[in-house]
Amino acid sequence: MSAKPRIISASRRTDIPAYYTPWFMQRLHEGYCLVPSPYAADRVTRVSLRPQDVTAIVFWTRDPAPLLPHLGTLRDLGIPALFHMTITGYPGIFEPDARRHGGPANADRACDALLRLAEEVGPRCVVWRYDPVILSRHTPVTWHENTFGTLTARLAGHVDRGVTAFMEPYGQTRRRLRTLNARGAEVTLPGEHEKRDILDRLSSIALENGMPLSVCCAAIAGEQAAGCVDAEWIFRATGRVAGDTRHSGQRTLCRCLPSFDIGVYGTCPRGCVYCYAGGTTDNRRHVFMPCHSHAPAFGMPGCPSLTVETTAATRDDGDGE
């Protein structure tokens, strides 16, 4: 078991609240889950979810609604639930899930969900992510000013802070963007001066609404990188001391605390074209399938078929990945 309580990340790799709440609640009930390594599918880690082994669980989501009815269970167990919730208002060209309702309508529904979440867990436990900032023919700087302004006015006072970042041009992201640009999207990657200008505009809007705004993994002149999951936030939201060691498994400029991610890449069906986590877009749609709630780990194609019997061969609570 863990030598000391740890932060559980659920999850930077997929949207557990939106798509895997039954699985998560069953794992919480049984007190552990198994997590295949993203680097070696046959390397599996048993992660304790017992209250005495968990400092807090940080949920990363666009839709917390399926988890809301279960937050009382987390409270009864004495496990703090913290949230990073992404709301951008992007049109369907970037977030296919928005096509069903249109970007603004989708953002309105997401804001309603965030407000319900904040009422349930308290504003200090919720961080709003306006992330990533994408410049294109559909989303020029003025679009971001207007959209960010509308969302900030709606969410101010209901979140601990806002977090923003610029799109990282990972290999798979570049391929998707090339496809969009071939269709006339005109996506561009801003230079340092343009990033600074955009950030100044967004910061001014946030300040006007009384909302703190930080930048994830900043590499912008005059801007200090901030931790999305840092010791100050953990203490402010939970009263618990979580240490100050940087998570070595994240990007160089990341200032987050160490945590263990219990998700699996390639299992989110939302299809955001900028997602670095290998979402199930286009020809990868088949990767997503319902996860059996009693499975100790995600039973996804490309991952080992895990059963309780395999736990004897697993490492026990290894380092966060």
C-alpha positions as CSV (number, residue, x, y, z in Angstrom):
1,M,0.0,0.0,0.0
2,S,1.0,3.6,-0.3
3,A,3.6,4.9,2.1
4,K,1.6,8.1,2.5
5,P,-1.7,9.4,1.1
6,R,-1.5,10.5,-2.5
7,I,-3.5,12.6,-5.0
8,I,-5.5,10.6,-7.5
9,S,-6.0,12.1,-10.9
10,A,-9.3,11.0,-12.6
11,S,-8.2,11.7,-15.2
12,R,-6.1,13.7,-17.6
13,R,-6.3,10.8,-20.0
14,T,-10.1,10.5,-20.3
15,D,-13.3,11.9,-18.9
16,I,-14.2,9.5,-16.1
17,P,-17.1,11.6,-14.6
18,A,-18.8,11.8,-18.0
19,Y,-18.3,8.3,-19.2
20,Y,-17.1,6.0,-16.5
21,T,-18.8,7.0,-13.2
22,P,-20.3,3.5,-12.6
23,W,-16.8,2.0,-13.0
24,F,-15.3,4.6,-10.7
25,M,-17.9,4.1,-8.0
26,Q,-17.5,0.4,-8.0
27,R,-13.7,0.8,-7.7
28,L,-14.2,3.2,-4.9
29,H,-16.5,0.6,-3.2
30,E,-13.8,-2.1,-3.6
31,G,-11.0,0.3,-2.5
32,Y,-8.7,-0.1,-5.4
33,C,-8.3,-0.1,-9.2
34,L,-5.8,-1.5,-11.6
35,V,-4.1,0.9,-14.1
36,P,-2.3,-0.3,-17.2
37,S,0.8,1.7,-18.0
38,P,0.5,3.9,-21.1
39,Y,4.0,2.8,-22.0
40,A,3.7,-0.9,-21.5
41,A,0.3,-2.6,-21.5
42,D,1.6,-5.6,-19.6
43,R,2.8,-3.4,-16.7
44,V,-0.1,-2.9,-14.3
45,T,-0.3,-1.0,-11.1
46,R,-2.7,-1.6,-8.3
47,V,-3.8,1.8,-6.9
48,S,-5.4,2.1,-3.5
49,L,-8.6,4.2,-3.3
50,R,-9.0,3.6,0.4
51,P,-9.7,6.9,2.3
52,Q,-6.6,6.6,4.4
53,D,-4.5,6.3,1.2
54,V,-6.0,9.3,-0.6
55,T,-5.2,13.0,0.0
56,A,-7.8,14.1,-2.6
57,I,-9.2,12.9,-6.0
58,V,-8.9,15.5,-8.8
59,F,-11.5,15.0,-11.5
60,W,-10.8,16.4,-15.0
61,T,-14.1,16.6,-17.0
62,R,-16.4,18.4,-19.3
63,D,-19.5,16.9,-17.8
64,P,-19.7,16.2,-14.1
65,A,-23.4,15.5,-14.2
66,P,-23.2,11.7,-13.9
67,L,-21.0,11.9,-10.8
68,L,-23.1,14.5,-9.0
69,P,-25.5,12.0,-7.3
70,H,-22.5,10.2,-5.9
71,L,-20.6,13.1,-4.3
72,G,-22.2,12.3,-1.0
73,T,-20.5,8.9,-1.0
74,L,-17.1,10.6,-1.4
75,R,-18.0,13.0,1.5
76,D,-19.1,10.1,3.7
77,L,-15.8,8.4,3.0
78,G,-13.9,11.5,3.9
79,I,-12.3,11.8,0.4
80,P,-12.1,15.4,-0.9
81,A,-13.4,15.7,-4.5
82,L,-11.8,18.5,-6.5
83,F,-12.6,19.4,-10.1
84,H,-11.0,20.8,-13.2
85,M,-13.8,21.5,-15.6
86,T,-13.2,22.5,-19.2
87,I,-15.7,24.9,-20.9
88,T,-14.6,26.7,-24.1
89,G,-17.7,27.3,-26.2
90,Y,-15.8,26.1,-29.3
91,P,-17.8,25.3,-32.5
92,G,-18.2,21.8,-33.7
93,I,-15.2,22.0,-36.0
94,F,-13.0,21.7,-32.9
95,E,-15.4,19.9,-30.5
96,P,-17.6,17.5,-32.5
97,D,-19.7,17.0,-29.4
98,A,-20.9,20.6,-29.7
99,R,-22.5,20.0,-33.1
100,R,-25.5,18.5,-31.5
101,H,-26.4,21.8,-29.8
102,G,-24.1,24.4,-31.3
103,G,-21.1,25.8,-29.4
104,P,-22.9,28.5,-27.4
105,A,-25.7,26.2,-26.4
106,N,-23.3,23.5,-25.4
107,A,-21.4,26.0,-23.3
108,D,-24.6,27.1,-21.6
109,R,-25.4,23.6,-20.6
110,A,-21.8,23.1,-19.3
111,C,-22.0,26.3,-17.3
112,D,-25.3,25.1,-15.7
113,A,-23.5,21.9,-14.8
114,L,-20.6,23.7,-13.3
115,L,-22.9,25.9,-11.2
116,R,-24.6,22.8,-9.8
117,L,-21.2,21.2,-9.1
118,A,-20.0,24.4,-7.3
119,E,-23.1,24.4,-5.2
120,E,-22.5,20.8,-4.2
121,V,-18.7,20.9,-3.4
122,G,-18.1,24.6,-3.0
123,P,-16.4,27.1,-5.3
124,R,-12.9,26.4,-3.9
125,C,-13.0,22.9,-5.1
126,V,-13.7,23.8,-8.7
127,V,-11.3,25.2,-11.3
128,W,-12.6,26.3,-14.7
129,R,-10.4,25.6,-17.7
130,Y,-10.6,27.8,-20.8
131,D,-8.1,25.6,-22.5
132,P,-6.6,25.5,-25.1
133,V,-6.8,28.8,-26.9
134,I,-7.0,28.1,-30.6
135,L,-6.7,30.8,-33.3
136,S,-8.4,30.2,-36.5
137,R,-10.8,31.7,-39.1
138,H,-13.6,30.5,-36.9
139,T,-12.0,31.7,-33.6
140,P,-10.0,34.9,-34.0
141,V,-8.8,36.9,-31.1
142,T,-12.1,38.9,-30.9
143,W,-14.0,35.6,-30.7
144,H,-11.9,34.6,-27.7
145,E,-12.4,38.0,-26.0
146,N,-16.2,37.8,-26.5
147,T,-16.5,34.1,-25.5
148,F,-14.1,34.3,-22.6
149,G,-15.9,37.4,-21.4
150,T,-19.3,35.8,-21.5
151,L,-18.1,32.7,-19.7
152,T,-16.2,34.6,-17.1
153,A,-19.2,36.8,-16.2
154,R,-21.3,33.6,-15.8
155,L,-18.8,31.6,-13.7
156,A,-17.1,34.3,-11.5
157,G,-17.7,33.7,-7.9
158,H,-18.5,30.0,-8.5
159,V,-14.9,28.8,-9.1
160,D,-11.6,29.0,-7.3
161,R,-9.9,30.4,-10.4
162,G,-9.7,30.1,-14.2
163,V,-6.9,28.4,-16.0
164,T,-5.9,28.9,-19.7
165,A,-3.2,27.7,-22.0
166,F,-2.3,27.7,-25.7
167,M,-2.6,24.6,-27.8
168,E,0.4,22.3,-27.8
169,P,1.3,21.1,-31.3
170,Y,1.8,17.4,-30.6
171,G,2.2,15.1,-33.5
172,Q,-1.4,13.8,-33.6
173,T,-2.7,17.3,-33.0
174,R,-0.7,18.6,-36.0
175,R,-2.2,15.9,-38.2
176,R,-5.7,16.8,-37.2
177,L,-5.1,20.5,-37.7
178,R,-3.6,19.9,-41.2
179,T,-6.9,18.1,-42.1
180,L,-8.9,21.0,-40.8
181,N,-6.8,23.5,-42.6
182,A,-7.2,21.6,-45.8
183,R,-10.9,22.3,-45.3
184,G,-10.3,26.0,-44.8
185,A,-10.1,26.3,-41.0
186,E,-7.0,28.5,-41.1
187,V,-5.7,27.4,-37.7
188,T,-2.4,29.2,-36.8
189,L,0.0,28.8,-33.9
190,P,0.6,32.2,-32.3
191,G,4.0,33.5,-31.7
192,E,5.3,34.8,-28.3
193,H,4.2,38.4,-28.8
194,E,0.7,37.3,-29.9
195,K,0.4,35.0,-26.9
196,R,1.4,37.8,-24.6
197,D,-1.2,40.1,-26.2
198,I,-4.0,37.5,-25.9
199,L,-3.1,36.6,-22.4
200,D,-3.2,40.3,-21.4
201,R,-6.7,40.6,-22.9
202,L,-8.0,37.6,-21.1
203,S,-6.3,38.6,-17.8
204,S,-8.0,42.0,-18.0
205,I,-11.4,40.4,-18.5
206,A,-10.8,38.0,-15.6
207,L,-9.7,40.9,-13.4
208,E,-12.8,42.9,-14.2
209,N,-14.9,40.0,-13.1
210,G,-12.9,39.3,-10.0
211,M,-11.6,36.0,-11.1
212,P,-8.0,34.9,-10.7
213,L,-6.5,33.5,-13.9
214,S,-3.4,31.3,-14.2
215,V,-1.6,29.9,-17.2
216,C,-0.9,26.1,-17.5
217,C,2.7,25.3,-18.4
218,A,3.5,28.9,-19.4
219,A,6.4,29.6,-21.7
220,I,5.4,33.2,-22.2
221,A,7.6,36.2,-21.5
222,G,6.6,37.8,-18.2
223,E,4.4,34.9,-17.2
224,Q,5.2,32.4,-14.5
225,A,4.1,28.8,-15.0
226,A,1.5,27.8,-12.4
227,G,0.5,24.4,-11.1
228,C,-3.0,23.3,-12.0
229,V,-2.9,21.0,-9.0
230,D,-0.6,22.7,-6.5
231,A,-0.2,22.6,-2.7
232,E,-1.9,26.0,-2.2
233,W,-5.1,24.9,-3.9
234,I,-5.2,21.5,-2.2
235,F,-4.8,23.2,1.2
236,R,-7.3,26.0,0.4
237,A,-9.9,23.5,-0.8
238,T,-9.4,20.7,1.6
239,G,-7.2,21.9,4.5
240,R,-4.8,19.1,3.8
241,V,-1.0,19.4,3.3
242,A,0.1,17.8,0.1
243,G,3.8,18.7,-0.1
244,D,5.6,20.7,-2.7
245,T,7.4,18.3,-5.0
246,R,6.9,18.8,-8.7
247,H,5.4,16.0,-10.8
248,S,8.3,14.7,-12.7
249,G,6.1,12.7,-15.2
250,Q,4.5,15.9,-16.6
251,R,5.8,18.5,-19.1
252,T,8.9,20.4,-18.2
253,L,7.1,23.6,-17.3
254,C,4.3,21.9,-15.4
255,R,4.2,22.8,-11.7
256,C,1.6,20.3,-10.6
257,L,2.1,18.1,-7.5
258,P,2.7,14.4,-8.1
259,S,-0.5,12.4,-8.6
260,F,-1.4,9.0,-9.9
261,D,-3.7,8.9,-13.0
262,I,-6.2,6.1,-13.0
263,G,-7.4,6.6,-16.6
264,V,-6.5,5.1,-19.9
265,Y,-5.6,6.9,-23.1
266,G,-7.8,6.6,-26.2
267,T,-11.0,6.0,-24.3
268,C,-12.8,9.3,-24.5
269,P,-15.4,9.4,-27.3
270,R,-15.9,13.2,-27.3
271,G,-13.6,13.7,-30.3
272,C,-12.0,17.1,-29.6
273,V,-9.5,17.6,-32.4
274,Y,-6.9,19.3,-30.2
275,C,-6.9,16.6,-27.5
276,Y,-3.4,15.2,-26.7
277,A,-4.8,12.2,-24.9
278,G,-5.6,10.1,-28.0
279,G,-9.4,10.6,-28.0
280,T,-11.5,8.3,-30.1
281,T,-11.8,10.6,-33.1
282,D,-12.4,9.7,-36.7
283,N,-11.1,6.2,-37.5
284,R,-10.4,5.6,-33.8
285,R,-14.1,5.7,-32.9
286,H,-14.1,2.0,-32.4
287,V,-11.6,2.2,-29.5
288,F,-14.4,3.4,-27.2
289,M,-16.6,0.9,-25.6
290,P,-18.6,0.8,-22.3
291,C,-16.4,-0.2,-19.4
292,H,-17.9,-3.0,-17.2
293,S,-18.5,-1.5,-13.8
294,H,-17.0,-4.5,-12.0
295,A,-13.8,-4.6,-14.0
296,P,-10.8,-3.6,-11.8
297,A,-9.4,-1.7,-14.8
298,F,-10.6,-0.4,-18.1
299,G,-11.3,-3.3,-20.4
300,M,-10.4,-1.5,-23.6
301,P,-8.9,-2.7,-26.9
302,G,-5.2,-2.4,-26.7
303,C,-5.1,-2.9,-23.0
304,P,-4.8,-6.2,-21.2
305,S,-8.0,-8.0,-20.2
306,L,-7.7,-7.6,-16.5
307,T,-9.4,-9.6,-13.9
308,V,-9.1,-9.8,-10.1
309,E,-6.9,-12.9,-10.6
310,T,-4.2,-10.7,-12.3
311,T,-3.6,-8.6,-9.2
312,A,-1.1,-11.0,-7.8
313,A,1.3,-10.2,-10.6
314,T,0.9,-6.4,-10.5
315,R,3.1,-3.9,-8.9
316,D,1.5,-2.3,-5.8
317,D,1.0,1.4,-5.9
318,G,3.9,2.4,-8.1
319,D,4.9,6.0,-9.0
320,G,2.4,8.2,-10.7
321,E,2.3,8.1,-14.5
